[in-house]
Amino acid sequence: MKPEIREILLTSIEENYKGSDLEFDISRTKIKSHGNWSTNVALILAKALKQKPLIIAEKLVNSFAKKEWLEKVEIAGPGFINFFLTEEAQSHFLKNFFNDDLSFFKNEAPKKVLIEYVSSNPTGPIHIGHGRGAAFGSALANLLRFAGDEVIEEYYINDRGLQTDILALSVFLRYQELFKVNVIFPEECYQGEYIKECAFLAKEKFLDKFLDKKNLKIFNHSNPSDLIKEIYTAFPKFNEFVDFCVESQMQKIKTDLSKFQVHHNNWVSEKELYKESTNENFFEKVINTLKNNKFTYFQDEALWFKSKEFNDEKDRVLIRNNQDPTYFASDIAYHKFKFDRDFDQLINIWGADHHGYIPRLNGALEALELDSKKLKTLIIQFVSLIRSGKNVSMSTRKGEFITLNELIDEVGVEATRFFFLARKSDQALEFDIDLAKKEDKNNPVYYIQYAHARICSLEKEAKKRKFIINQDNGLNNLSLITKGDELEIINDIERFQDVLVQCKKDLEIHPLCFYLREVASKFHSYYNSNKFIEEDMNLRDAKFTLVFALKKVFQQGLEILSIDAPEKM
């Protein structure tokens, strides 16, 4: 009813105070004697017009058009306007809710949206920082789909450049060790067990194809860049080895993400941007456009982008003096590829270490004459793990870290996703492993799932006693529900739509988590202090209709979070 209330308020404001343009609140009341909805519009107008709010409130209320869904309107306190809805209006909302009427939330004109998230380098397993971004990106995609948008979930694979070469070098050295070759293992190489596992798979695939049979002394280098050059010289087909290492890691990444209920439907390879097409590749076309638009210059044999012209702190290198493109240059090309696919909205979900990257990328898009306002970049802050009250130390390069897969094996997919999502994404998160494993009210996801399971058990108990719950009869008898905690639950069910609308508007998920936890807590209190299997059929139907609506809230809310809603626990 919020849009309808806003409409009669705006009509009355226009009629009585023409030209008044202001923001005001319309919120649900927490006390039944205050009605169902309340607004502070008179207090806001009073400040602007320098008049008494009570006089303004009376003037507005007196010009309200009569509405069949409105029982009465009262002025309270210093000038709040309280709206009392008819029983039919409240029943009508729940009826629409049961009939899957999501007109309050569905877009009139659905958008085509691209969300790019995770996109971690294929140089190792998914770590918990990527996991938080994965949970957020997939939940946001679910939310937008729920609103009727067409959503593509994309993963950008950084499968070229120095980092993939270092991955291949790390595996290559372990591969040599499997043949009893003594090697120097540079500190810059990746040192986790996954490297040894990949080396074993490489030996199975290539046998001794990349074994140094001629004692070429290629392992005397401790500098990774020099060593990589020597290996490419000694093994002309070393690209095959590099591709194998990248594909092996990507397969593990895809497996871990799928297990975590994350399902990208598009995978874009960085290498594809460099594939030849007619006289130039896609990357070259983008760089040439920047050149033609006069936003580049040469200095020290490198090509630079004039990013200072777009409020960046300094200009940025696009092509190094050795002719290798920078990651920034590749990202510009990739984002041009995004824009070329005619999406209505583009969303990047990046780690906190990329925050400073946003202005220069937006500048590059403007230099390409693209609308950077179409792109929204959301930042995911770091995750630290807490076990037994102490921080768990981690180092990605040394391979000393807990992978996403290890975390979900220990605490479960549902708990991991909820804990990642329950805090504002741009705030740092301390993940308490011990709390996530608890099965009591202190663990929020357990508490929410348990609320759903309890409702299912009530339903089974009614069937066991051969009671047939008539939902239509329940809707027609909601007036029998008069207790404060029951009325509060009705308000909370109606509030579900407000939470979803706000989450979509702000591109946030944590308010939904807070809402589900709050409603679950109220339901558990209600469950513990009330009788549901009433002898009075009308009251019984009304109570069960109420909890069935709540069950649907839990189902839909958890579905957006990609968390199971179990029927028993």
Order of alpha helices (4+ residues) and beta strands (2+ residues): alpha-beta-beta-alpha-alpha-beta-beta-alpha-beta-alpha-beta-alpha-alpha-alpha-alpha-beta-alpha-beta-beta-beta-alpha-beta-alpha-beta-beta-beta-alpha-alpha-beta-alpha-alpha-alpha-alpha-alpha-alpha
